[in-house]
Amino acid sequence: MAIPTPTCACEPCDCTIAPDSAVEKDGKLFCSQPCADGHAGGDQCCTSCECC
């Protein structure tokens, strides 16, 4: 049974997170540290993330 690929906890972001770049904050997984902090931009985060 395969482990499902996690998606970024940012709403409404649905990008998948690479296991080696996942950042956990408050029990949620994000695609990068800046994204977890709510102020990512450019290539540090997924382009579909409104929080970035």
mmCIF file as Biopython writes it, N, C-alpha, C and O atoms, coordinates in Angstrom:
data_model
#
loop_
_atom_site.group_PDB
_atom_site.id
_atom_site.type_symbol
_atom_site.label_atom_id
_atom_site.label_alt_id
_atom_site.label_comp_id
_atom_site.label_asym_id
_atom_site.label_entity_id
_atom_site.label_seq_id
_atom_site.pdbx_PDB_ins_code
_atom_site.Cartn_x
_atom_site.Cartn_y
_atom_site.Cartn_z
_atom_site.occupancy
_atom_site.B_iso_or_equiv
_atom_site.auth_seq_id
_atom_site.auth_asym_id
_atom_site.pdbx_PDB_model_num
ATOM 1   N N  . MET A ? 1  ? 0.841  -1.188 0.000  1.0 0.0 1  A 1 
ATOM 2   C CA . MET A ? 1  ? 0.000  0.000  0.000  1.0 0.0 1  A 1 
ATOM 3   C C  . MET A ? 1  ? 0.884  1.249  0.000  1.0 0.0 1  A 1 
ATOM 4   O O  . MET A ? 1  ? 1.744  1.409  0.866  1.0 0.0 1  A 1 
ATOM 5   N N  . ALA A ? 2  ? 0.670  2.110  -0.957 1.0 0.0 2  A 1 
ATOM 6   C CA . ALA A ? 2  ? 1.504  3.302  -1.096 1.0 0.0 2  A 1 
ATOM 7   C C  . ALA A ? 2  ? 1.081  4.380  -0.104 1.0 0.0 2  A 1 
ATOM 8   O O  . ALA A ? 2  ? -0.093 4.518  0.241  1.0 0.0 2  A 1 
ATOM 9   N N  . ILE A ? 3  ? 2.062  5.123  0.333  1.0 0.0 3  A 1 
ATOM 10  C CA . ILE A ? 3  ? 1.777  6.249  1.218  1.0 0.0 3  A 1 
ATOM 11  C C  . ILE A ? 3  ? 1.335  7.422  0.351  1.0 0.0 3  A 1 
ATOM 12  O O  . ILE A ? 3  ? 2.031  7.785  -0.597 1.0 0.0 3  A 1 
ATOM 13  N N  . PRO A ? 4  ? 0.187  8.018  0.663  1.0 0.0 4  A 1 
ATOM 14  C CA . PRO A ? 4  ? -0.267 9.140  -0.165 1.0 0.0 4  A 1 
ATOM 15  C C  . PRO A ? 4  ? 0.678  10.331 -0.065 1.0 0.0 4  A 1 
ATOM 16  O O  . PRO A ? 4  ? 1.233  10.609 0.997  1.0 0.0 4  A 1 
ATOM 17  N N  . THR A ? 5  ? 0.853  11.024 -1.175 1.0 0.0 5  A 1 
ATOM 18  C CA . THR A ? 5  ? 1.714  12.199 -1.192 1.0 0.0 5  A 1 
ATOM 19  C C  . THR A ? 5  ? 0.992  13.345 -0.491 1.0 0.0 5  A 1 
ATOM 20  O O  . THR A ? 5  ? -0.140 13.671 -0.849 1.0 0.0 5  A 1 
ATOM 21  N N  . PRO A ? 6  ? 1.624  13.953 0.493  1.0 0.0 6  A 1 
ATOM 22  C CA . PRO A ? 6  ? 0.952  15.046 1.210  1.0 0.0 6  A 1 
ATOM 23  C C  . PRO A ? 6  ? 0.791  16.281 0.332  1.0 0.0 6  A 1 
ATOM 24  O O  . PRO A ? 6  ? 1.570  16.508 -0.593 1.0 0.0 6  A 1 
ATOM 25  N N  . THR A ? 7  ? -0.215 17.061 0.631  1.0 0.0 7  A 1 
ATOM 26  C CA . THR A ? 7  ? -0.419 18.320 -0.074 1.0 0.0 7  A 1 
ATOM 27  C C  . THR A ? 7  ? -0.229 19.473 0.901  1.0 0.0 7  A 1 
ATOM 28  O O  . THR A ? 7  ? -0.392 19.317 2.111  1.0 0.0 7  A 1 
ATOM 29  N N  . CYS A ? 8  ? 0.115  20.615 0.361  1.0 0.0 8  A 1 
ATOM 30  C CA . CYS A ? 8  ? 0.377  21.798 1.175  1.0 0.0 8  A 1 
ATOM 31  C C  . CYS A ? 8  ? -0.867 22.183 1.964  1.0 0.0 8  A 1 
ATOM 32  O O  . CYS A ? 8  ? -1.974 22.165 1.425  1.0 0.0 8  A 1 
ATOM 33  N N  . ALA A ? 9  ? -0.694 22.532 3.240  1.0 0.0 9  A 1 
ATOM 34  C CA . ALA A ? 9  ? -1.821 22.868 4.103  1.0 0.0 9  A 1 
ATOM 35  C C  . ALA A ? 9  ? -2.379 24.257 3.817  1.0 0.0 9  A 1 
ATOM 36  O O  . ALA A ? 9  ? -3.446 24.611 4.320  1.0 0.0 9  A 1 
ATOM 37  N N  . CYS A ? 10 ? -1.673 25.044 3.021  1.0 0.0 10 A 1 
ATOM 38  C CA . CYS A ? 10 ? -2.172 26.363 2.651  1.0 0.0 10 A 1 
ATOM 39  C C  . CYS A ? 10 ? -3.483 26.229 1.893  1.0 0.0 10 A 1 
ATOM 40  O O  . CYS A ? 10 ? -3.583 25.406 0.983  1.0 0.0 10 A 1 
ATOM 41  N N  . GLU A ? 11 ? -4.475 27.009 2.241  1.0 0.0 11 A 1 
ATOM 42  C CA . GLU A ? 11 ? -5.732 27.014 1.496  1.0 0.0 11 A 1 
ATOM 43  C C  . GLU A ? 11 ? -5.685 28.158 0.498  1.0 0.0 11 A 1 
ATOM 44  O O  . GLU A ? 11 ? -5.248 29.250 0.861  1.0 0.0 11 A 1 
ATOM 45  N N  . PRO A ? 12 ? -6.105 27.964 -0.715 1.0 0.0 12 A 1 
ATOM 46  C CA . PRO A ? 12 ? -6.650 26.731 -1.294 1.0 0.0 12 A 1 
ATOM 47  C C  . PRO A ? 12 ? -5.593 25.948 -2.061 1.0 0.0 12 A 1 
ATOM 48  O O  . PRO A ? 12 ? -5.881 25.361 -3.104 1.0 0.0 12 A 1 
ATOM 49  N N  . CYS A ? 13 ? -4.397 25.941 -1.554 1.0 0.0 13 A 1 
ATOM 50  C CA . CYS A ? 13 ? -3.291 25.293 -2.243 1.0 0.0 13 A 1 
ATOM 51  C C  . CYS A ? 13 ? -3.445 23.783 -2.234 1.0 0.0 13 A 1 
ATOM 52  O O  . CYS A ? 13 ? -3.740 23.189 -1.196 1.0 0.0 13 A 1 
ATOM 53  N N  . ASP A ? 14 ? -3.248 23.168 -3.376 1.0 0.0 14 A 1 
ATOM 54  C CA . ASP A ? 14 ? -3.363 21.710 -3.425 1.0 0.0 14 A 1 
ATOM 55  C C  . ASP A ? 14 ? -2.122 21.080 -4.042 1.0 0.0 14 A 1 
ATOM 56  O O  . ASP A ? 14 ? -2.180 19.956 -4.540 1.0 0.0 14 A 1 
ATOM 57  N N  . CYS A ? 15 ? -1.002 21.791 -4.013 1.0 0.0 15 A 1 
ATOM 58  C CA . CYS A ? 15 ? 0.212  21.239 -4.595 1.0 0.0 15 A 1 
ATOM 59  C C  . CYS A ? 15 ? 0.759  20.130 -3.705 1.0 0.0 15 A 1 
ATOM 60  O O  . CYS A ? 15 ? 0.564  20.147 -2.489 1.0 0.0 15 A 1 
ATOM 61  N N  . THR A ? 16 ? 1.431  19.184 -4.304 1.0 0.0 16 A 1 
ATOM 62  C CA . THR A ? 16 ? 2.018  18.097 -3.534 1.0 0.0 16 A 1 
ATOM 63  C C  . THR A ? 16 ? 3.354  18.540 -2.959 1.0 0.0 16 A 1 
ATOM 64  O O  . THR A ? 16 ? 4.001  19.451 -3.475 1.0 0.0 16 A 1 
ATOM 65  N N  . ILE A ? 17 ? 3.750  17.883 -1.890 1.0 0.0 17 A 1 
ATOM 66  C CA . ILE A ? 17 ? 4.983  18.243 -1.195 1.0 0.0 17 A 1 
ATOM 67  C C  . ILE A ? 17 ? 5.990  17.116 -1.340 1.0 0.0 17 A 1 
ATOM 68  O O  . ILE A ? 17 ? 5.673  15.954 -1.086 1.0 0.0 17 A 1 
ATOM 69  N N  . ALA A ? 18 ? 7.186  17.458 -1.744 1.0 0.0 18 A 1 
ATOM 70  C CA . ALA A ? 18 ? 8.259  16.470 -1.796 1.0 0.0 18 A 1 
ATOM 71  C C  . ALA A ? 18 ? 8.661  16.133 -0.358 1.0 0.0 18 A 1 
ATOM 72  O O  . ALA A ? 18 ? 8.835  17.035 0.461  1.0 0.0 18 A 1 
ATOM 73  N N  . PRO A ? 19 ? 8.809  14.843 -0.047 1.0 0.0 19 A 1 
ATOM 74  C CA . PRO A ? 19 ? 9.127  14.450 1.335  1.0 0.0 19 A 1 
ATOM 75  C C  . PRO A ? 19 ? 10.370 15.140 1.896  1.0 0.0 19 A 1 
ATOM 76  O O  . PRO A ? 19 ? 10.442 15.394 3.098  1.0 0.0 19 A 1 
ATOM 77  N N  . ASP A ? 20 ? 11.342 15.442 1.047  1.0 0.0 20 A 1 
ATOM 78  C CA . ASP A ? 20 ? 12.572 16.057 1.546  1.0 0.0 20 A 1 
ATOM 79  C C  . ASP A ? 20 ? 12.467 17.566 1.723  1.0 0.0 20 A 1 
ATOM 80  O O  . ASP A ? 20 ? 13.398 18.190 2.235  1.0 0.0 20 A 1 
ATOM 81  N N  . SER A ? 21 ? 11.348 18.167 1.309  1.0 0.0 21 A 1 
ATOM 82  C CA . SER A ? 21 ? 11.207 19.613 1.469  1.0 0.0 21 A 1 
ATOM 83  C C  . SER A ? 21 ? 10.003 19.984 2.320  1.0 0.0 21 A 1 
ATOM 84  O O  . SER A ? 21 ? 9.697  21.166 2.476  1.0 0.0 21 A 1 
ATOM 85  N N  . ALA A ? 22 ? 9.322  18.994 2.871  1.0 0.0 22 A 1 
ATOM 86  C CA . ALA A ? 22 ? 8.134  19.270 3.674  1.0 0.0 22 A 1 
ATOM 87  C C  . ALA A ? 22 ? 8.509  20.007 4.952  1.0 0.0 22 A 1 
ATOM 88  O O  . ALA A ? 22 ? 9.533  19.726 5.575  1.0 0.0 22 A 1 
ATOM 89  N N  . VAL A ? 23 ? 7.660  20.956 5.329  1.0 0.0 23 A 1 
ATOM 90  C CA . VAL A ? 23 ? 7.858  21.715 6.559  1.0 0.0 23 A 1 
ATOM 91  C C  . VAL A ? 23 ? 6.607  21.536 7.410  1.0 0.0 23 A 1 
ATOM 92  O O  . VAL A ? 23 ? 5.494  21.786 6.946  1.0 0.0 23 A 1 
ATOM 93  N N  . GLU A ? 24 ? 6.791  21.099 8.665  1.0 0.0 24 A 1 
ATOM 94  C CA . GLU A ? 24 ? 5.642  20.900 9.541  1.0 0.0 24 A 1 
ATOM 95  C C  . GLU A ? 24 ? 5.511  22.077 10.492 1.0 0.0 24 A 1 
ATOM 96  O O  . GLU A ? 24 ? 6.488  22.502 11.109 1.0 0.0 24 A 1 
ATOM 97  N N  . LYS A ? 25 ? 4.293  22.601 10.605 1.0 0.0 25 A 1 
ATOM 98  C CA . LYS A ? 25 ? 4.026  23.707 11.517 1.0 0.0 25 A 1 
ATOM 99  C C  . LYS A ? 25 ? 2.619  23.543 12.064 1.0 0.0 25 A 1 
ATOM 100 O O  . LYS A ? 25 ? 1.666  23.404 11.298 1.0 0.0 25 A 1 
ATOM 101 N N  . ASP A ? 26 ? 2.485  23.556 13.370 1.0 0.0 26 A 1 
ATOM 102 C CA . ASP A ? 26 ? 1.183  23.396 14.018 1.0 0.0 26 A 1 
ATOM 103 C C  . ASP A ? 26 ? 0.472  22.121 13.576 1.0 0.0 26 A 1 
ATOM 104 O O  . ASP A ? 26 ? -0.752 22.093 13.454 1.0 0.0 26 A 1 
ATOM 105 N N  . GLY A ? 27 ? 1.249  21.069 13.337 1.0 0.0 27 A 1 
ATOM 106 C CA . GLY A ? 27 ? 0.660  19.797 12.961 1.0 0.0 27 A 1 
ATOM 107 C C  . GLY A ? 27 ? 0.235  19.694 11.517 1.0 0.0 27 A 1 
ATOM 108 O O  . GLY A ? 27 ? -0.378 18.704 11.117 1.0 0.0 27 A 1 
ATOM 109 N N  . LYS A ? 28 ? 0.554  20.712 10.722 1.0 0.0 28 A 1 
ATOM 110 C CA . LYS A ? 28 ? 0.198  20.707 9.304  1.0 0.0 28 A 1 
ATOM 111 C C  . LYS A ? 28 ? 1.464  20.700 8.466  1.0 0.0 28 A 1 
ATOM 112 O O  . LYS A ? 28 ? 2.516  21.159 8.910  1.0 0.0 28 A 1 
ATOM 113 N N  . LEU A ? 29 ? 1.357  20.178 7.254  1.0 0.0 29 A 1 
ATOM 114 C CA . LEU A ? 29 ? 2.510  20.137 6.354  1.0 0.0 29 A 1 
ATOM 115 C C  . LEU A ? 29 ? 2.413  21.230 5.302  1.0 0.0 29 A 1 
ATOM 116 O O  . LEU A ? 29 ? 1.346  21.473 4.739  1.0 0.0 29 A 1 
ATOM 117 N N  . PHE A ? 30 ? 3.528  21.878 5.045  1.0 0.0 30 A 1 
ATOM 118 C CA . PHE A ? 30 ? 3.603  22.928 4.035  1.0 0.0 30 A 1 
ATOM 119 C C  . PHE A ? 30 ? 4.721  22.598 3.059  1.0 0.0 30 A 1 
ATOM 120 O O  . PHE A ? 30 ? 5.595  21.783 3.357  1.0 0.0 30 A 1 
ATOM 121 N N  . CYS A ? 31 ? 4.692  23.241 1.878  1.0 0.0 31 A 1 
ATOM 122 C CA . CYS A ? 31 ? 5.675  22.921 0.846  1.0 0.0 31 A 1 
ATOM 123 C C  . CYS A ? 31 ? 7.018  23.603 1.086  1.0 0.0 31 A 1 
ATOM 124 O O  . CYS A ? 31 ? 8.020  23.198 0.496  1.0 0.0 31 A 1 
ATOM 125 N N  . SER A ? 32 ? 7.063  24.625 1.935  1.0 0.0 32 A 1 
ATOM 126 C CA . SER A ? 32 ? 8.323  25.297 2.244  1.0 0.0 32 A 1 
ATOM 127 C C  . SER A ? 32 ? 8.170  26.074 3.548  1.0 0.0 32 A 1 
ATOM 128 O O  . SER A ? 32 ? 7.051  26.309 4.005  1.0 0.0 32 A 1 
ATOM 129 N N  . GLN A ? 33 ? 9.282  26.469 4.144  1.0 0.0 33 A 1 
ATOM 130 C CA . GLN A ? 33 ? 9.222  27.235 5.387  1.0 0.0 33 A 1 
ATOM 131 C C  . GLN A ? 33 ? 8.543  28.588 5.190  1.0 0.0 33 A 1 
ATOM 132 O O  . GLN A ? 33 ? 7.693  28.962 5.998  1.0 0.0 33 A 1 
ATOM 133 N N  . PRO A ? 34 ? 8.895  29.336 4.133  1.0 0.0 34 A 1 
ATOM 134 C CA . PRO A ? 34 ? 8.196  30.615 3.925  1.0 0.0 34 A 1 
ATOM 135 C C  . PRO A ? 34 ? 6.694  30.430 3.752  1.0 0.0 34 A 1 
ATOM 136 O O  . PRO A ? 34 ? 5.905  31.259 4.205  1.0 0.0 34 A 1 
ATOM 137 N N  . CYS A ? 35 ? 6.302  29.342 3.097  1.0 0.0 35 A 1 
ATOM 138 C CA . CYS A ? 35 ? 4.876  29.079 2.920  1.0 0.0 35 A 1 
ATOM 139 C C  . CYS A ? 35 ? 4.233  28.812 4.278  1.0 0.0 35 A 1 
ATOM 140 O O  . CYS A ? 35 ? 3.127  29.286 4.539  1.0 0.0 35 A 1 
ATOM 141 N N  . ALA A ? 36 ? 4.902  28.067 5.136  1.0 0.0 36 A 1 
ATOM 142 C CA . ALA A ? 36 ? 4.385  27.789 6.473  1.0 0.0 36 A 1 
ATOM 143 C C  . ALA A ? 36 ? 4.256  29.074 7.277  1.0 0.0 36 A 1 
ATOM 144 O O  . ALA A ? 36 ? 3.360  29.208 8.111  1.0 0.0 36 A 1 
ATOM 145 N N  . ASP A ? 37 ? 5.157  30.019 7.021  1.0 0.0 37 A 1 
ATOM 146 C CA . ASP A ? 37 ? 5.110  31.298 7.719  1.0 0.0 37 A 1 
ATOM 147 C C  . ASP A ? 37 ? 4.092  32.248 7.110  1.0 0.0 37 A 1 
ATOM 148 O O  . ASP A ? 37 ? 3.804  33.302 7.676  1.0 0.0 37 A 1 
ATOM 149 N N  . GLY A ? 38 ? 3.543  31.874 5.948  1.0 0.0 38 A 1 
ATOM 150 C CA . GLY A ? 38 ? 2.487  32.670 5.338  1.0 0.0 38 A 1 
ATOM 151 C C  . GLY A ? 38 ? 2.964  33.809 4.471  1.0 0.0 38 A 1 
ATOM 152 O O  . GLY A ? 38 ? 2.170  34.675 4.104  1.0 0.0 38 A 1 
ATOM 153 N N  . HIS A ? 39 ? 4.248  33.834 4.131  1.0 0.0 39 A 1 
ATOM 154 C CA . HIS A ? 39 ? 4.728  34.951 3.312  1.0 0.0 39 A 1 
ATOM 155 C C  . HIS A ? 39 ? 5.729  34.506 2.263  1.0 0.0 39 A 1 
ATOM 156 O O  . HIS A ? 39 ? 6.709  35.199 1.990  1.0 0.0 39 A 1 
ATOM 157 N N  . ALA A ? 40 ? 5.474  33.343 1.675  1.0 0.0 40 A 1 
ATOM 158 C CA . ALA A ? 40 ? 6.361  32.861 0.626  1.0 0.0 40 A 1 
ATOM 159 C C  . ALA A ? 40 ? 6.081  33.600 -0.673 1.0 0.0 40 A 1 
ATOM 160 O O  . ALA A ? 40 ? 5.072  34.291 -0.816 1.0 0.0 40 A 1 
ATOM 161 N N  . GLY A ? 41 ? 6.988  33.439 -1.601 1.0 0.0 41 A 1 
ATOM 162 C CA . GLY A ? 41 ? 6.791  34.057 -2.906 1.0 0.0 41 A 1 
ATOM 163 C C  . GLY A ? 41 ? 7.705  33.435 -3.929 1.0 0.0 41 A 1 
ATOM 164 O O  . GLY A ? 41 ? 8.700  32.802 -3.579 1.0 0.0 41 A 1 
ATOM 165 N N  . GLY A ? 42 ? 7.376  33.610 -5.187 1.0 0.0 42 A 1 
ATOM 166 C CA . GLY A ? 42 ? 8.227  33.102 -6.256 1.0 0.0 42 A 1 
ATOM 167 C C  . GLY A ? 42 ? 8.359  31.600 -6.227 1.0 0.0 42 A 1 
ATOM 168 O O  . GLY A ? 42 ? 7.381  30.883 -6.013 1.0 0.0 42 A 1 
ATOM 169 N N  . ASP A ? 43 ? 9.582  31.120 -6.443 1.0 0.0 43 A 1 
ATOM 170 C CA . ASP A ? 43 ? 9.785  29.681 -6.559 1.0 0.0 43 A 1 
ATOM 171 C C  . ASP A ? 43 ? 9.868  28.981 -5.211 1.0 0.0 43 A 1 
ATOM 172 O O  . ASP A ? 43 ? 10.085 27.770 -5.169 1.0 0.0 43 A 1 
ATOM 173 N N  . GLN A ? 44 ? 9.702  29.706 -4.104 1.0 0.0 44 A 1 
ATOM 174 C CA . GLN A ? 44 ? 9.755  29.074 -2.789 1.0 0.0 44 A 1 
ATOM 175 C C  . GLN A ? 44 ? 8.457  28.361 -2.462 1.0 0.0 44 A 1 
ATOM 176 O O  . GLN A ? 44 ? 8.400  27.560 -1.529 1.0 0.0 44 A 1 
ATOM 177 N N  . CYS A ? 45 ? 7.426  28.648 -3.219 1.0 0.0 45 A 1 
ATOM 178 C CA . CYS A ? 45 ? 6.128  28.079 -2.912 1.0 0.0 45 A 1 
ATOM 179 C C  . CYS A ? 45 ? 5.426  27.707 -4.202 1.0 0.0 45 A 1 
ATOM 180 O O  . CYS A ? 45 ? 5.877  28.048 -5.296 1.0 0.0 45 A 1 
ATOM 181 N N  . CYS A ? 46 ? 4.325  27.009 -4.057 1.0 0.0 46 A 1 
ATOM 182 C CA . CYS A ? 46 ? 3.553  26.636 -5.231 1.0 0.0 46 A 1 
ATOM 183 C C  . CYS A ? 46 ? 2.833  27.867 -5.773 1.0 0.0 46 A 1 
ATOM 184 O O  . CYS A ? 46 ? 2.374  28.704 -4.996 1.0 0.0 46 A 1 
ATOM 185 N N  . THR A ? 47 ? 2.732  27.986 -7.062 1.0 0.0 47 A 1 
ATOM 186 C CA . THR A ? 47 ? 2.164  29.189 -7.663 1.0 0.0 47 A 1 
ATOM 187 C C  . THR A ? 47 ? 0.664  29.300 -7.438 1.0 0.0 47 A 1 
ATOM 188 O O  . THR A ? 47 ? 0.094  30.380 -7.600 1.0 0.0 47 A 1 
ATOM 189 N N  . SER A ? 48 ? 0.012  28.194 -7.066 1.0 0.0 48 A 1 
ATOM 190 C CA . SER A ? 48 ? -1.434 28.248 -6.861 1.0 0.0 48 A 1 
ATOM 191 C C  . SER A ? 48 ? -1.806 28.614 -5.428 1.0 0.0 48 A 1 
ATOM 192 O O  . SER A ? 48 ? -2.986 28.649 -5.079 1.0 0.0 48 A 1 
ATOM 193 N N  . CYS A ? 49 ? -0.811 28.884 -4.610 1.0 0.0 49 A 1 
ATOM 194 C CA . CYS A ? 49 ? -1.058 29.195 -3.204 1.0 0.0 49 A 1 
ATOM 195 C C  . CYS A ? 49 ? -1.403 30.666 -3.020 1.0 0.0 49 A 1 
ATOM 196 O O  . CYS A ? 49 ? -0.590 31.536 -3.332 1.0 0.0 49 A 1 
ATOM 197 N N  . GLU A ? 50 ? -2.595 30.952 -2.518 1.0 0.0 50 A 1 
ATOM 198 C CA . GLU A ? 50 ? -2.946 32.349 -2.266 1.0 0.0 50 A 1 
ATOM 199 C C  . GLU A ? 50 ? -2.251 32.894 -1.032 1.0 0.0 50 A 1 
ATOM 200 O O  . GLU A ? 50 ? -2.122 34.107 -0.869 1.0 0.0 50 A 1 
ATOM 201 N N  . CYS A ? 51 ? -1.801 31.994 -0.159 1.0 0.0 51 A 1 
ATOM 202 C CA . CYS A ? 51 ? -1.158 32.461 1.072  1.0 0.0 51 A 1 
ATOM 203 C C  . CYS A ? 51 ? 0.258  32.939 0.810  1.0 0.0 51 A 1 
ATOM 204 O O  . CYS A ? 51 ? 0.863  33.599 1.655  1.0 0.0 51 A 1 
ATOM 205 N N  . CYS A ? 52 ? 0.785  32.610 -0.351 1.0 0.0 52 A 1 
ATOM 206 C CA . CYS A ? 52 ? 2.187  32.900 -0.624 1.0 0.0 52 A 1 
ATOM 207 C C  . CYS A ? 52 ? 2.381  34.239 -1.321 1.0 0.0 52 A 1 
ATOM 208 O O  . CYS A ? 52 ? 3.513  34.623 -1.617 1.0 0.0 52 A 1 
#
